[in-house]
Amino acid sequence: MEPLLIAAVSDIEHKPLIVMLSERASAKINLFLHVGHRRADGFHPLQSLAVFTDMGDTLSFAPADALSLKLDGPFAKGLEAEADNLVLRAARALDGGRGAAITLTKNLPVASGIGGGSADAAAALRGLRSLWENAADDAALCEIAATLGSDIPVCVGSVPAFMEGRGEILSAAPVLPHLPMLLVNPGVAVPTKDVFAALQVRSGADMTLPPGRFRDTADLLRFLETTRNDLEAPARAIQPVIGDVLAAIAVLPGALFTRMSGSGATCFGIFADDSCCVRAANAMREKHADWWIAPTFVPEIGIVHEGAGQDIGPTPDGL
């Protein structure tokens, strides 16, 4: 994921002078999430297929002597109470001696099961690597990310991937179709620690994962029907409105598949096409004006589109 570069040109050396860099922190969706029993180190082994939507938070970076973070956007207030944001921790982990003026535009609900904070931290690592001309490659960034949080490594690349271990062991899902997706959050808090404390039924983390070559939506959905989100049941027990959200998505025209993401409370629906998804969002807003409702999509990856053959018409020698 290349950062957006806004640059001015030096009159003396005619070299680009970086004014500001911008990175998107895409929402992470767990299409499935299987959890095993807690390990001796306190972490839970898991298996998941993570994908990333076309919407998310935005981070901008400008040169500065000191490290600072400014918050704006519709969900900025949810982070104001944090004395040490993950973005700042990521910056110090990359290079504790450097400064930067960082602005985080918070478009995603806070602590909502779609990896907002983790995606922000990963975007900070990518953006500051460029700003500071740091030599760390993506593998090195993932190592740093793993020290900050279990699902931050997958957000470094922000491409479809299977997650294992505690989330830091990644394998690519190289082929995935375009997925129109509706995200819905009812605006309730579901603390992750409470969800895990209430978890009773576990799928385990020893499933043989497929090659990750889902050439169409039907192929992907056939696989997803064999999986589940282990955290959905305990999250629904804590906040029953999650069940209402899932039911509301499932009856919308064009909905093909519904599930909760992560530890909640955001739920998603996969739709037949983008137009269906937008119409579904509009219909749901009429009934649930107090819910966060966002139509988006997961970009396709690795799909080869065969062009139509050219009709050259009859020739002197016939067809």
GIKA-V240718 format. One line per field, one symbol per residue. phi: phi as a letter, one per 40 degrees, with the letter a starting at -180 (. if undefined). psi: psi as a letter, one per 30 degrees, with the letter a starting at -180 (. if undefined). A space follows every 50 residues. Layout:
BEGIN
phi: ???
psi: ???
END
This chain:
BEGIN
phi: .cccbbbbbcccbfbcbccabbbcbcccbccaabbbcdcccgcccababb bbccbicbbbbbdacbcabbbahcbcccbccccbcdccccccccacbbba cbbbcccbdcfbgbgdccccccccccccdcccfcccccccccccdcccic bcdccccfbdacbbgchccbbcbcbaccbcabbbbcgbcbddcccccccb bbcgbbcccccgbccacccccdccccbabcccccccccbdcdcccccccc ccdgcbabacbfcgbcbbbcbcaccdcccccccccccbccccbbcaabcc agcbccccccccgcbdcgc
psi: jkkkkjllkkfefhkkjkeklkkkjkkkkjeljkkakklfgflkklkljk lklflalkkkkkklelklkkkalfgefffffjfikeeeeeeeeejfgllk jkkjjjfkkkhggggeeeeeeeeeeeeeeeefhkfkaeeeeeeeefffle geeffefhlkkkkabgffjkkkifkklkjkkkkkkgglkikeeeeeefke kkflhgkjklfgijfleeeeeeeffgaljffeeeeeeeiffeeeeeeeef fkkfkfkklkkbglgkllkkleleeeeeeeeeeeeefiffljkjkalkkl kgkkkklkkkjfallfga.
END
